[in-house]
């Protein structure tokens, strides 16, 4: 089976339209752009996103409001995932799917969990007690996680996502990690490596390790030029794409690759 690489880009940032997509188009590489409906770059430049989708790029679902841990300084009461229920998440994902279909005409697409977490809801009192303490990364925290505790509402929403999407991308890898074989992949919790504050060789070596064992390396980008805290420098990104083109690598969207590796 052909080894495949997927290039994914989160959060509908301006450089995705201004720099990333044109460079991918120059080399015939499709990307998967995970966009949240609340992004003004999506709403104000909807025609440009639709045009990129028409060129073969995937517009992936990244929710409406990008819910995340309430402790993050950019999270408000409107998008704190602590307060989400499965019903609220379903409504948000279905709404995003409807609007994205209006843009690209596609009824099938993949999803990226915001902040790479597939759990919604509020942690119980035990877990909250050790947040931001030295115990949070110890076995004590692991044990407490196994205990519901008063106030626990957390739910793994992978089963919900599996009803709505072709595949779901998470995180979990660094560029220094080996790429697991595809047989170990969970189609609805696909591992990816975040690309930030690195040199091009770091990215190349990650891709090469994945291709050597016939796996599916998935790269997760946010900023490509500085508009996001998780940033890849444009010159490094250009070097990567030119290397991939010179190496004649097969690049596919997440939905296309998932269809290749997994039965429907």
Secondary structure by P-SEA (a helix, b strand, c coil): cbbbbbbbbccccccccccaaaaaaaabbbbbbbcccccaaaaaaaaaaaaaaaaccccccccccccccccccccccccccccccaaaaaaaaaaaaaaaaaacccccbbbbccccccccccccaaaaaaccccccccaaaaaaaaccccccccccaaaaaaacccbbbbbcccccccccccccccccbbbbbbbccccaaaaaaaaaaaaaacbbbbbbbccccccccccccaaaaaaaaaaaaaabbbbbcaaaaaaacccc
